[in-house]
Amino acid sequence: MTRHDPTPRPLGSGFTASNTADDVLRDVDLTGANALVTGGYSGLGLETTLALVRAGARVFVPARRPAVAARALRDVPAARVLPLDLADLGTVPTFADEVLRSVPVLDIVIAGAGVMACPETRVGPGWEAHFAINHLGHFALVNHLASGLTSRSRVVSVSSSGHFLSDLRWDDPHFRGDYDGWLAYAQSKTANALFALHLDALGAETGPRAYAVHPGSILTPLQRHVPREEWADLGWVRPDGSPSEGFKSPAQGAATAVWAATSPLLADRGGAYCQDCDVAEWATTDDMLVGGVKPWARDVVSAARLWELSAELTGLDEFSSVESRGTATRGPGR
Ligand SMILES: NC(=O)c1ccc[n+]([C@@H]2O[C@H](COP(=O)([O-])OP(=O)(O)OC[C@H]3O[C@@H](n4cnc5c(N)ncnc54)[C@H](OP(=O)(O)O)[C@@H]3O)[C@@H](O)[C@H]2O)c1
C-alpha cells in the first residue's frame, strides 16, 4: 500500500499556466540573492536563469558544454558558467567547492538539467543514464552543496508529468533487463519528485526547503532524441509543425520553478509538487498534458528508500543525521 502525505491542494497563487517567469518575479526583488540553475543555458533553464538575473539574482550555471553555455549567456554578466557533467560525479566536488568558495549561502538551487528518451546509455559504474544524470547527479550535487544550503535556501527539483509512466523500479533501476527510454525517463522524473520530498523532510530543522515541479509541456532541445516524424503522433505539434494546444512557451515553462523558488505561500509547504504556479492536485487522468501528481511520486516511504539507495550508490549523505547515515560518507561516488 502506498503511503503518502495528505491530499495536496492548490493554494490560489493567483498565477496560471499562461504566466511567465517574469510575471511571477515582477514584484520579487532578488538583489543580493545567490542562485544556481542546472541546465541554465538551454530551454527552460535558460529562461529561468534570465528571469532570476532580471529580478536581481546572481546565478551559477553549471555546464556540461561550457563554451555553449558561455555563448548563450554572453550578455548576462550576473550568470557565471562553470564546468559540471552530471554524468560524471568526479566533476561535482570541484564545481561545488568553487561555488561555496564564492558564496557562503545559496538561496535558490533549481535542479533542471535533464535528458529524455535517450538510446540506452551507461555512465559511471554502468548506471542507466536518465537515472544517473537526472537523479543521481543532482543528488550528488545537492549533497556537495550542503554546507551552503540553510533554512533560508530553497531547492527546486524539476520533475515532469512523465512520472506518470513509472514508479521507481526497485528490482531493476538501471535497466539491466530490457531497456525502454520512456520508462527510463519516467523513473528518473519520479525520482526527482521523491528527492524533493525527502530532502525537505531531512532539512526540516535547519536545512533547505525543497519542492518538485512539473513545468508543463514545452518544445525545447529536450526532445532531440525523438524523431520529428513522431511528434505529431505524440500530440506535440500541429500539422504545420507549430506546438499543439496546451503547450507552453519556454518563458511560461520556467514560471513554476521560479514560483516554487520564491513564493511566500510555499514557506510552510516544503516537499510540495507544483505545476502551473501552484501546488498540483492528485492526477485524475493519465493525460500528461493535464498533469497532476501520481501517488508514487508523493510516497514518503519510497522517498526515504530512494535517498538510502542514492546515498549507497554515490557514497554521499550530508543531510541525514549521523545515526541514520549508515555506511555512506562524503566520497567521489564512483
Ligand atoms: N520541455 C518539456 O516539455 C518538459 C516537460 C516536463 C519536464 N521537463 C524537464 O525540464 C527540465 C529542462 O528541460 P528542457 O526542456 O529545458 O531541456 P533542454 O533544453 O534540453 O535542457 C536540458 C539541459 O540539461 C543539460 N544537461 C543534460 N545532460 C547533462 C549532464 N550530463 N550534465 C550537465 N547538464 C546536462 C543540457 O546541457 P547540454 O545542452 O549541454 O546537453 C541542457 O542545458 C528537464 O529536467 C526536463 O525533464 C521538460
The ligand as an SDF file (V2000), in Angstrom:
LIG
                    3D

 48 52  0  0  0  0  0  0  0  0999 V2000
   10.3780   20.5650  -22.1730 N   0  0  0  0  0  0  0  0  0  0  0  0
    9.3510   19.9440  -21.5990 C   0  0  0  0  0  0  0  0  0  0  0  0
    8.2590   19.7940  -22.1750 O   0  0  0  0  0  0  0  0  0  0  0  0
    9.4860   19.4000  -20.2210 C   0  0  0  0  0  0  0  0  0  0  0  0
    8.3510   18.8100  -19.6270 C   0  0  0  0  0  0  0  0  0  0  0  0
    8.4750   18.2810  -18.3580 C   0  0  0  0  0  0  0  0  0  0  0  0
    9.6810   18.3570  -17.6870 C   0  0  0  0  0  0  0  0  0  0  0  0
   10.7600   18.9220  -18.2930 N   0  0  0  0  0  0  0  0  0  0  0  0
   12.0240   18.9560  -17.5440 C   0  0  0  0  0  0  0  0  0  0  0  0
   12.5640   20.2430  -17.5990 O   0  0  0  0  0  0  0  0  0  0  0  0
   13.9910   20.1800  -17.4980 C   0  0  0  0  0  0  0  0  0  0  0  0
   14.6110   21.0870  -18.5470 C   0  0  0  0  0  0  0  0  0  0  0  0
   14.2490   20.5850  -19.8080 O   0  0  0  0  0  0  0  0  0  0  0  0
   14.3350   21.4740  -21.1260 P   0  0  0  0  0  0  0  0  0  0  0  0
   13.0860   21.2050  -21.8510 O   0  0  0  0  0  0  0  0  0  0  0  0
   14.7310   22.8430  -20.8160 O   0  0  0  0  0  0  0  0  0  0  0  0
   15.5070   20.6970  -21.9000 O   0  0  0  0  0  0  0  0  0  0  0  0
   16.8690   21.1850  -22.5900 P   0  0  0  0  0  0  0  0  0  0  0  0
   16.6600   22.4610  -23.3150 O   0  0  0  0  0  0  0  0  0  0  0  0
   17.3670   20.0100  -23.3420 O   0  0  0  0  0  0  0  0  0  0  0  0
   17.8260   21.4840  -21.3390 O   0  0  0  0  0  0  0  0  0  0  0  0
   18.3990   20.4450  -20.6210 C   0  0  0  0  0  0  0  0  0  0  0  0
   19.6830   20.9400  -20.0280 C   0  0  0  0  0  0  0  0  0  0  0  0
   20.2840   19.8680  -19.2730 O   0  0  0  0  0  0  0  0  0  0  0  0
   21.6630   19.8400  -19.5730 C   0  0  0  0  0  0  0  0  0  0  0  0
   22.2640   18.5330  -19.3630 N   0  0  0  0  0  0  0  0  0  0  0  0
   21.9700   17.3640  -19.9950 C   0  0  0  0  0  0  0  0  0  0  0  0
   22.8180   16.3920  -19.6080 N   0  0  0  0  0  0  0  0  0  0  0  0
   23.6580   16.9650  -18.7000 C   0  0  0  0  0  0  0  0  0  0  0  0
   24.7640   16.4870  -17.9600 C   0  0  0  0  0  0  0  0  0  0  0  0
   25.2090   15.2370  -18.0890 N   0  0  0  0  0  0  0  0  0  0  0  0
   25.4040   17.3400  -17.1340 N   0  0  0  0  0  0  0  0  0  0  0  0
   25.0010   18.6270  -17.0190 C   0  0  0  0  0  0  0  0  0  0  0  0
   23.9650   19.1460  -17.7120 N   0  0  0  0  0  0  0  0  0  0  0  0
   23.3060   18.3190  -18.5530 C   0  0  0  0  0  0  0  0  0  0  0  0
   21.7150   20.2150  -21.0460 C   0  0  0  0  0  0  0  0  0  0  0  0
   23.0290   20.5600  -21.4090 O   0  0  0  0  0  0  0  0  0  0  0  0
   23.5280   20.3000  -22.9330 P   0  0  0  0  0  0  0  0  0  0  0  0
   22.6660   21.1920  -23.7760 O   0  0  0  0  0  0  0  0  0  0  0  0
   24.9510   20.6890  -22.9050 O   0  0  0  0  0  0  0  0  0  0  0  0
   23.2820   18.8460  -23.1910 O   0  0  0  0  0  0  0  0  0  0  0  0
   20.7270   21.3700  -21.0670 C   0  0  0  0  0  0  0  0  0  0  0  0
   21.3650   22.5540  -20.6470 O   0  0  0  0  0  0  0  0  0  0  0  0
   14.3520   18.6910  -17.6190 C   0  0  0  0  0  0  0  0  0  0  0  0
   14.6310   18.1940  -16.3390 O   0  0  0  0  0  0  0  0  0  0  0  0
   13.0740   18.0620  -18.1520 C   0  0  0  0  0  0  0  0  0  0  0  0
   12.9170   16.7290  -17.7390 O   0  0  0  0  0  0  0  0  0  0  0  0
   10.6950   19.4630  -19.5240 C   0  0  0  0  0  0  0  0  0  0  0  0
  1  2  1  0
  2  3  2  0
  2  4  1  0
  4  5  1  0
  4 48  2  0
  5  6  2  0
  6  7  1  0
  7  8  2  0
  8  9  1  0
  8 48  1  0
  9 10  1  0
  9 46  1  0
 10 11  1  0
 11 12  1  0
 11 44  1  0
 12 13  1  0
 13 14  1  0
 14 15  2  0
 14 16  1  0
 14 17  1  0
 17 18  1  0
 18 19  2  0
 18 20  1  0
 18 21  1  0
 21 22  1  0
 22 23  1  0
 23 24  1  0
 23 42  1  0
 24 25  1  0
 25 26  1  0
 25 36  1  0
 26 27  1  0
 26 35  1  0
 27 28  2  0
 28 29  1  0
 29 30  1  0
 29 35  2  0
 30 31  1  0
 30 32  2  0
 32 33  1  0
 33 34  2  0
 34 35  1  0
 36 37  1  0
 36 42  1  0
 37 38  1  0
 38 39  2  0
 38 40  1  0
 38 41  1  0
 42 43  1  0
 44 45  1  0
 44 46  1  0
 46 47  1  0
M  CHG  2   8   1  16  -1
M  END
$$$$
